[in-house]
Amino acid sequence: MNRRQEVRESVAPQTSGGYIRGFITNVTNPKALLFFAAILPQFIGEGEGAALRTVILCTTAVLSAVGWWALVIVLIQFSGFNRLSSADRIITFLGGISLLIIGAGLLVSTVYGIITLGA
């Protein structure tokens, strides 16, 4: 094995264990925990059966996320997108555009709410 092959193999991206790393990252992400702590109570309500409704809602959220990401993984692998050299830049760009659209929507919604309350 020559030196170039050794260097190429040493800097090759790790492809195994990605699901486990992603799962651990999401489970230990304080932003995700705060999001669920802030959002879930609005849909669960109080009273009898709250524990069961909590379990059902959390299970639905987890199964939906697993299904969504399984579909995304299959589509990416099937299309060969993951083999593109520019895939990382494309994903970063699309993620940034998505966040800008969400931010703009929140800004418009907030401004509209302020205007309609003042009128």
OpenMM code with the backbone's topology and positions (N, CA, C; nanometers):
from openmm import Vec3, app, unit

residues = "MET ASN ARG ARG GLN GLU VAL ARG GLU SER VAL ALA PRO GLN THR SER GLY GLY TYR ILE ARG GLY PHE ILE THR ASN VAL THR ASN PRO LYS ALA LEU LEU PHE PHE ALA ALA ILE LEU PRO GLN PHE ILE GLY GLU GLY GLU GLY ALA ALA LEU ARG THR VAL ILE LEU CYS THR THR ALA VAL LEU SER ALA VAL GLY TRP TRP ALA LEU VAL ILE VAL LEU ILE GLN PHE SER GLY PHE ASN ARG LEU SER SER ALA ASP ARG ILE ILE THR PHE LEU GLY GLY ILE SER LEU LEU ILE ILE GLY ALA GLY LEU LEU VAL SER THR VAL TYR GLY ILE ILE THR LEU GLY ALA".split()
positions = [
    Vec3(0.0857, -0.1180, 0.0000),
    Vec3(0.0000, 0.0000, 0.0000),
    Vec3(0.0895, 0.1232, 0.0000),
    Vec3(0.0624, 0.2141, -0.0920),
    Vec3(0.1447, 0.3339, -0.0980),
    Vec3(0.0912, 0.4417, -0.0030),
    Vec3(0.1661, 0.5475, 0.0077),
    Vec3(0.1344, 0.6552, 0.1026),
    Vec3(0.0004, 0.7228, 0.0703),
    Vec3(-0.0324, 0.7439, -0.0570),
    Vec3(-0.1577, 0.8086, -0.0940),
    Vec3(-0.2784, 0.7263, -0.0491),
    Vec3(-0.2714, 0.5965, -0.0671),
    Vec3(-0.3823, 0.5117, -0.0247),
    Vec3(-0.3994, 0.5153, 0.1263),
    Vec3(-0.2861, 0.5178, 0.1998),
    Vec3(-0.2938, 0.5250, 0.3457),
    Vec3(-0.3608, 0.6545, 0.3906),
    Vec3(-0.3228, 0.7658, 0.3297),
    Vec3(-0.3807, 0.8953, 0.3652),
    Vec3(-0.5283, 0.8982, 0.3294),
    Vec3(-0.5626, 0.8486, 0.2109),
    Vec3(-0.7014, 0.8474, 0.1663),
    Vec3(-0.7884, 0.7657, 0.2619),
    Vec3(-0.7398, 0.6509, 0.3053),
    Vec3(-0.8171, 0.5670, 0.3970),
    Vec3(-0.8270, 0.6283, 0.5361),
    Vec3(-0.7233, 0.7012, 0.5778),
    Vec3(-0.7259, 0.7589, 0.7120),
    Vec3(-0.8201, 0.8785, 0.7222),
    Vec3(-0.8462, 0.9469, 0.6117),
    Vec3(-0.9358, 1.0619, 0.6146),
    Vec3(-1.0726, 1.0313, 0.5542),
    Vec3(-1.0962, 0.9071, 0.5172),
    Vec3(-1.2258, 0.8696, 0.4602),
    Vec3(-1.3333, 0.8862, 0.5657),
    Vec3(-1.4504, 0.9354, 0.5274),
    Vec3(-1.5573, 0.9538, 0.6250),
    Vec3(-1.6046, 0.8203, 0.6805),
    Vec3(-1.6364, 0.8218, 0.8084),
    Vec3(-1.6863, 0.7012, 0.8726),
    Vec3(-1.8334, 0.6850, 0.8362),
    Vec3(-1.8676, 0.5701, 0.7808),
    Vec3(-2.0044, 0.5493, 0.7377),
    Vec3(-2.0814, 0.4552, 0.8289),
    Vec3(-2.0122, 0.3776, 0.9092),
    Vec3(-2.0836, 0.2855, 0.9976),
    Vec3(-2.1158, 0.3536, 1.1296),
    Vec3(-2.2277, 0.3152, 1.1864),
    Vec3(-2.2666, 0.3695, 1.3156),
    Vec3(-2.3308, 0.5063, 1.3098),
    Vec3(-2.3658, 0.5533, 1.1925),
    Vec3(-2.4252, 0.6857, 1.1792),
    Vec3(-2.5605, 0.6962, 1.2465),
    Vec3(-2.6402, 0.5910, 1.2362),
    Vec3(-2.7736, 0.5943, 1.2981),
    Vec3(-2.7622, 0.6049, 1.4498),
    Vec3(-2.6736, 0.5261, 1.5080),
    Vec3(-2.6569, 0.5285, 1.6542),
    Vec3(-2.6071, 0.6648, 1.7000),
    Vec3(-2.5078, 0.7197, 1.6294),
    Vec3(-2.4574, 0.8530, 1.6657),
    Vec3(-2.5658, 0.9587, 1.6548),
    Vec3(-2.6449, 0.9531, 1.5483),
    Vec3(-2.7540, 1.0493, 1.5313),
    Vec3(-2.8588, 1.0344, 1.6399),
    Vec3(-2.8918, 0.9112, 1.6740),
    Vec3(-2.9904, 0.8862, 1.7789),
    Vec3(-2.9418, 0.9409, 1.9131),
    Vec3(-2.8183, 0.9122, 1.9477),
    Vec3(-2.7632, 0.9606, 2.0751),
    Vec3(-2.7564, 1.1134, 2.0752),
    Vec3(-2.7191, 1.1725, 1.9624),
    Vec3(-2.7146, 1.3185, 1.9525),
    Vec3(-2.8520, 1.3786, 1.9766),
    Vec3(-2.9559, 1.3214, 1.9153),
    Vec3(-3.0912, 1.3739, 1.9330),
    Vec3(-3.1440, 1.3513, 2.0732),
    Vec3(-3.1179, 1.2354, 2.1300),
    Vec3(-3.1694, 1.2056, 2.2639),
    Vec3(-3.1058, 1.2960, 2.3686),
    Vec3(-2.9794, 1.3288, 2.3502),
    Vec3(-2.9097, 1.4129, 2.4489),
    Vec3(-2.9117, 1.5614, 2.4130),
    Vec3(-2.9848, 1.5990, 2.3102),
    Vec3(-2.9921, 1.7376, 2.2663),
    Vec3(-3.0870, 1.8155, 2.3591),
    Vec3(-3.0358, 1.9115, 2.4361),
    Vec3(-3.1243, 1.9850, 2.5268),
    Vec3(-3.2301, 2.0673, 2.4533),
    Vec3(-3.2009, 2.1119, 2.3316),
    Vec3(-3.3013, 2.1879, 2.2567),
    Vec3(-3.4219, 2.1003, 2.2239),
    Vec3(-3.3975, 1.9766, 2.1872),
    Vec3(-3.5087, 1.8857, 2.1564),
    Vec3(-3.5902, 1.8576, 2.2824),
    Vec3(-3.5230, 1.8389, 2.3942),
    Vec3(-3.5948, 1.8143, 2.5194),
    Vec3(-3.6789, 1.9352, 2.5593),
    Vec3(-3.6238, 2.0543, 2.5459),
    Vec3(-3.6994, 2.1756, 2.5773),
    Vec3(-3.8166, 2.1946, 2.4817),
    Vec3(-3.7955, 2.1627, 2.3550),
    Vec3(-3.9032, 2.1735, 2.2567),
    Vec3(-4.0193, 2.0823, 2.2953),
    Vec3(-3.9892, 1.9569, 2.3258),
    Vec3(-4.0958, 1.8647, 2.3631),
    Vec3(-4.1604, 1.9036, 2.4953),
    Vec3(-4.0815, 1.9546, 2.5891),
    Vec3(-4.1385, 1.9966, 2.7176),
    Vec3(-4.2312, 2.1170, 2.6992),
    Vec3(-4.2030, 2.2015, 2.6017),
    Vec3(-4.2864, 2.3192, 2.5786),
    Vec3(-4.4081, 2.2878, 2.4919),
    Vec3(-4.3943, 2.1963, 2.3979),
    Vec3(-4.5001, 2.1707, 2.3008),
    Vec3(-4.5975, 2.0624, 2.3464),
    Vec3(-4.5486, 1.9533, 2.3995),
    Vec3(-4.6361, 1.8398, 2.4313),
    Vec3(-4.7517, 1.8726, 2.5252),
    Vec3(-4.7311, 1.9475, 2.6328),
    Vec3(-4.8437, 1.9725, 2.7240),
    Vec3(-4.9636, 2.0394, 2.6578),
    Vec3(-4.9433, 2.1144, 2.5532),
    Vec3(-5.0541, 2.1798, 2.4839),
    Vec3(-5.1474, 2.0792, 2.4182),
    Vec3(-5.0952, 1.9645, 2.3805),
    Vec3(-5.1739, 1.8649, 2.3100),
    Vec3(-5.2234, 1.7518, 2.3994),
    Vec3(-5.1715, 1.7452, 2.5206),
    Vec3(-5.2067, 1.6348, 2.6102),
    Vec3(-5.3239, 1.6711, 2.7004),
    Vec3(-5.3188, 1.7882, 2.7573),
    Vec3(-5.4255, 1.8290, 2.8489),
    Vec3(-5.4075, 1.7677, 2.9865),
    Vec3(-5.4971, 1.8053, 3.0748),
    Vec3(-5.4908, 1.7562, 3.2125),
    Vec3(-5.6012, 1.6549, 3.2353),
    Vec3(-5.5965, 1.5941, 3.3513),
    Vec3(-5.7048, 1.5046, 3.3905),
    Vec3(-5.6724, 1.3586, 3.3689),
    Vec3(-5.7786, 1.2813, 3.3770),
    Vec3(-5.7648, 1.1367, 3.3679),
    Vec3(-5.7173, 1.0958, 3.2284),
    Vec3(-5.6260, 1.0030, 3.2238),
    Vec3(-5.5741, 0.9534, 3.0971),
    Vec3(-5.4603, 1.0349, 3.0390),
    Vec3(-5.4095, 1.1314, 3.1144),
    Vec3(-5.3011, 1.2157, 3.0629),
    Vec3(-5.1748, 1.1335, 3.0376),
    Vec3(-5.1483, 1.0369, 3.1242),
    Vec3(-5.0286, 0.9538, 3.1064),
    Vec3(-5.0388, 0.8721, 2.9777),
    Vec3(-5.1542, 0.8147, 2.9512),
    Vec3(-5.1739, 0.7368, 2.8298),
    Vec3(-5.1640, 0.8251, 2.7062),
    Vec3(-5.2233, 0.9443, 2.7106),
    Vec3(-5.2142, 1.0365, 2.5977),
    Vec3(-5.0699, 1.0798, 2.5735),
    Vec3(-4.9940, 1.0967, 2.6816),
    Vec3(-4.8530, 1.1318, 2.6688),
    Vec3(-4.7756, 1.0216, 2.5981),
    Vec3(-4.7980, 0.8985, 2.6403),
    Vec3(-4.7285, 0.7842, 2.5789),
    Vec3(-4.7663, 0.7718, 2.4317),
    Vec3(-4.8932, 0.7878, 2.4008),
    Vec3(-4.9382, 0.7767, 2.2614),
    Vec3(-4.8773, 0.8872, 2.1764),
    Vec3(-4.8778, 1.0105, 2.2261),
    Vec3(-4.8232, 1.1225, 2.1489),
    Vec3(-4.6727, 1.1074, 2.1291),
    Vec3(-4.6019, 1.0693, 2.2343),
    Vec3(-4.4563, 1.0508, 2.2221),
    Vec3(-4.4235, 0.9366, 2.1269),
    Vec3(-4.4987, 0.8278, 2.1361),
    Vec3(-4.4767, 0.7140, 2.0454),
    Vec3(-4.5037, 0.7545, 1.9008),
    Vec3(-4.6085, 0.8295, 1.8800),
    Vec3(-4.6401, 0.8768, 1.7448),
    Vec3(-4.5288, 0.9658, 1.6908),
    Vec3(-4.4771, 1.0555, 1.7739),
    Vec3(-4.3693, 1.1447, 1.7306),
    Vec3(-4.2435, 1.0653, 1.6962),
    Vec3(-4.2088, 0.9691, 1.7801),
    Vec3(-4.0877, 0.8898, 1.7556),
    Vec3(-4.1037, 0.8044, 1.6298),
    Vec3(-4.2165, 0.7365, 1.6155),
    Vec3(-4.2376, 0.6515, 1.4980),
    Vec3(-4.2443, 0.7344, 1.3690),
    Vec3(-4.3025, 0.8524, 1.3768),
    Vec3(-4.3057, 0.9407, 1.2598),
    Vec3(-4.1645, 0.9827, 1.2201),
    Vec3(-4.0826, 1.0183, 1.3172),
    Vec3(-3.9450, 1.0591, 1.2890),
    Vec3(-3.8644, 0.9428, 1.2320),
    Vec3(-3.8795, 0.8243, 1.2901),
    Vec3(-3.8073, 0.7073, 1.2394),
    Vec3(-3.8496, 0.6770, 1.0955),
    Vec3(-3.9792, 0.6812, 1.0694),
    Vec3(-4.0277, 0.6567, 0.9337),
    Vec3(-3.9778, 0.7592, 0.8347),
    Vec3(-3.9822, 0.8871, 0.8740),
    Vec3(-3.9364, 0.9945, 0.7866),
    Vec3(-3.7891, 0.9772, 0.7521),
    Vec3(-3.7050, 0.9587, 0.8544),
    Vec3(-3.5615, 0.9490, 0.8291),
    Vec3(-3.5247, 0.8199, 0.7564),
    Vec3(-3.5994, 0.7125, 0.7783),
    Vec3(-3.5758, 0.5898, 0.7015),
    Vec3(-3.6043, 0.6152, 0.5538),
    Vec3(-3.7122, 0.6868, 0.5246),
    Vec3(-3.7458, 0.7210, 0.3865),
    Vec3(-3.6380, 0.8099, 0.3248),
    Vec3(-3.5926, 0.9093, 0.3998),
    Vec3(-3.4880, 0.9987, 0.3494),
    Vec3(-3.3603, 0.9196, 0.3191),
    Vec3(-3.3224, 0.8310, 0.4087),
    Vec3(-3.2005, 0.7509, 0.3889),
    Vec3(-3.2129, 0.6637, 0.2645),
    Vec3(-3.3266, 0.5973, 0.2488),
    Vec3(-3.3468, 0.5113, 0.1318),
    Vec3(-3.3421, 0.5933, 0.0032),
    Vec3(-3.4081, 0.7085, 0.0017),
    Vec3(-3.4085, 0.7923, -0.1185),
    Vec3(-3.2693, 0.8452, -0.1519),
    Vec3(-3.1943, 0.8830, -0.0505),
    Vec3(-3.0586, 0.9340, -0.0738),
    Vec3(-2.9693, 0.8236, -0.1279),
    Vec3(-2.9774, 0.7054, -0.0686),
    Vec3(-2.8943, 0.5957, -0.1163),
    Vec3(-2.9383, 0.5483, -0.2543),
    Vec3(-3.0686, 0.5437, -0.2783),
    Vec3(-3.1202, 0.4986, -0.4071),
    Vec3(-3.0814, 0.5940, -0.5192),
    Vec3(-3.0843, 0.7231, -0.4904),
    Vec3(-3.0527, 0.8219, -0.5936),
    Vec3(-2.9027, 0.8380, -0.6155),
    Vec3(-2.8216, 0.7929, -0.5220),
    Vec3(-2.6771, 0.8099, -0.5341),
    Vec3(-2.6293, 0.9469, -0.4901),
    Vec3(-2.7176, 1.0252, -0.4288),
    Vec3(-2.6827, 1.1607, -0.3848),
    Vec3(-2.5656, 1.1594, -0.2867),
    Vec3(-2.5595, 1.0562, -0.2016),
    Vec3(-2.4546, 1.0508, -0.0998),
    Vec3(-2.3158, 1.0311, -0.1617),
    Vec3(-2.3075, 0.9942, -0.2889),
    Vec3(-2.1778, 0.9752, -0.3531),
    Vec3(-2.1268, 1.1023, -0.4221),
    Vec3(-2.2087, 1.2059, -0.4248),
    Vec3(-2.1657, 1.3319, -0.4855),
    Vec3(-2.0625, 1.4008, -0.3973),
    Vec3(-1.9625, 1.4582, -0.4587),
    Vec3(-1.8608, 1.5294, -0.3804),
    Vec3(-1.9169, 1.6583, -0.3200),
    Vec3(-2.0202, 1.7124, -0.3823),
    Vec3(-2.0780, 1.8384, -0.3334),
    Vec3(-2.2006, 1.8160, -0.2443),
    Vec3(-2.2278, 1.6930, -0.2040),
    Vec3(-2.3481, 1.6622, -0.1265),
    Vec3(-2.3524, 1.7409, 0.0051),
    Vec3(-2.2398, 1.7524, 0.0718),
    Vec3(-2.2365, 1.8237, 0.2000),
    Vec3(-2.2721, 1.9710, 0.1816),
    Vec3(-2.2171, 2.0324, 0.0781),
    Vec3(-2.2479, 2.1737, 0.0519),
    Vec3(-2.3938, 2.1932, 0.0141),
    Vec3(-2.4490, 2.1010, -0.0624),
    Vec3(-2.5891, 2.1113, -0.1034),
    Vec3(-2.6811, 2.0994, 0.0174),
    Vec3(-2.6527, 2.0041, 0.1053),
    Vec3(-2.7348, 1.9850, 0.2249),
    Vec3(-2.7254, 2.1068, 0.3159),
    Vec3(-2.6060, 2.1600, 0.3333),
    Vec3(-2.5891, 2.2796, 0.4160),
    Vec3(-2.6656, 2.3977, 0.3565),
    Vec3(-2.6570, 2.4148, 0.2262),
    Vec3(-2.7275, 2.5238, 0.1580),
    Vec3(-2.8793, 2.5091, 0.1744),
    Vec3(-2.9320, 2.3891, 0.1480),
    Vec3(-3.0762, 2.3675, 0.1594),
    Vec3(-3.1247, 2.3838, 0.3035),
    Vec3(-3.0431, 2.3398, 0.3989),
    Vec3(-3.0789, 2.3590, 0.5394),
    Vec3(-3.0837, 2.5065, 0.5756),
    Vec3(-2.9869, 2.5828, 0.5262),
    Vec3(-2.9856, 2.7270, 0.5523),
    Vec3(-3.1054, 2.7972, 0.4908),
    Vec3(-3.1387, 2.7604, 0.3677),
    Vec3(-3.2561, 2.8187, 0.3011),
    Vec3(-3.3831, 2.7846, 0.3786),
    Vec3(-3.3937, 2.6604, 0.4240),
    Vec3(-3.5117, 2.6189, 0.5016),
    Vec3(-3.5251, 2.7011, 0.6288),
    Vec3(-3.4146, 2.7214, 0.6996),
    Vec3(-3.4199, 2.8008, 0.8225),
    Vec3(-3.4557, 2.9467, 0.7933),
    Vec3(-3.4061, 3.0001, 0.6831),
    Vec3(-3.4427, 3.1369, 0.6455),
    Vec3(-3.5917, 3.1477, 0.6155),
    Vec3(-3.6473, 3.0496, 0.5465),
    Vec3(-3.7910, 3.0505, 0.5162),
    Vec3(-3.8729, 3.0411, 0.6446),
    Vec3(-3.8321, 2.9533, 0.7354),
    Vec3(-3.9032, 2.9413, 0.8635),
    Vec3(-3.8950, 3.0728, 0.9407),
    Vec3(-3.7756, 3.1336, 0.9452),
    Vec3(-3.7585, 3.2603, 1.0150),
    Vec3(-3.8427, 3.3709, 0.9546),
    Vec3(-3.8466, 3.3757, 0.8217),
    Vec3(-3.9282, 3.4771, 0.7553),
    Vec3(-4.0763, 3.4554, 0.7848),
    Vec3(-4.1199, 3.3311, 0.7863),
    Vec3(-4.2592, 3.3011, 0.8188),
    Vec3(-4.2944, 3.3425, 0.9607),
    Vec3(-4.2037, 3.3160, 1.0546),
    Vec3(-4.2271, 3.3578, 1.1934),
    Vec3(-4.2303, 3.5096, 1.2055),
    Vec3(-4.1416, 3.5769, 1.1334),
    Vec3(-4.1396, 3.7230, 1.1361),
    Vec3(-4.2705, 3.7800, 1.0820),
    Vec3(-4.3157, 3.7298, 0.9690),
    Vec3(-4.4412, 3.7779, 0.9099),
    Vec3(-4.5576, 3.7498, 1.0039),
    Vec3(-4.5595, 3.6308, 1.0619),
    Vec3(-4.6672, 3.5943, 1.1537),
    Vec3(-4.6686, 3.6854, 1.2765),
    Vec3(-4.5511, 3.7138, 1.3300),
    Vec3(-4.5415, 3.8004, 1.4478),
    Vec3(-4.5842, 3.9433, 1.4144),
    Vec3(-4.5355, 3.9959, 1.3044),
    Vec3(-4.5713, 4.1321, 1.2650),
    Vec3(-4.7210, 4.1404, 1.2385),
    Vec3(-4.7772, 4.0432, 1.1711),
    Vec3(-4.9214, 4.0407, 1.1446),
    Vec3(-5.0002, 4.0376, 1.2749),
    Vec3(-4.9534, 3.9563, 1.3708),
    Vec3(-5.0206, 3.9492, 1.5006),
    Vec3(-5.0167, 4.0813, 1.5750),
    Vec3(-4.9027, 4.1491, 1.5692),
    Vec3(-4.8893, 4.2789, 1.6359),
    Vec3(-4.9798, 4.3816, 1.5691),
    Vec3(-4.9821, 4.3812, 1.4360),
    Vec3(-5.0651, 4.4776, 1.3627),
    Vec3(-5.2123, 4.4557, 1.3907),
    Vec3(-5.2575, 4.3310, 1.3889),
    Vec3(-5.4000, 4.3038, 1.4111),
    Vec3(-5.4420, 4.3282, 1.5551),
    Vec3(-5.3516, 4.3121, 1.6503),
    Vec3(-5.3853, 4.3429, 1.7898),
    Vec3(-5.3945, 4.4930, 1.8121),
    Vec3(-5.3103, 4.5682, 1.7398),
    Vec3(-5.3102, 4.7131, 1.7558),
    Vec3(-5.4261, 4.7813, 1.6848),
    Vec3(-5.4868, 4.7140, 1.5902),
    Vec3(-5.5933, 4.7773, 1.5124),
    Vec3(-5.7266, 4.7695, 1.5790),
] * unit.nanometer
topology = app.Topology()
chain = topology.addChain("A")
for resn in residues:
    res = topology.addResidue(resn, chain)
    for name in ("N", "CA", "C"):
        topology.addAtom(name, app.Element.getBySymbol(name[0]), res)
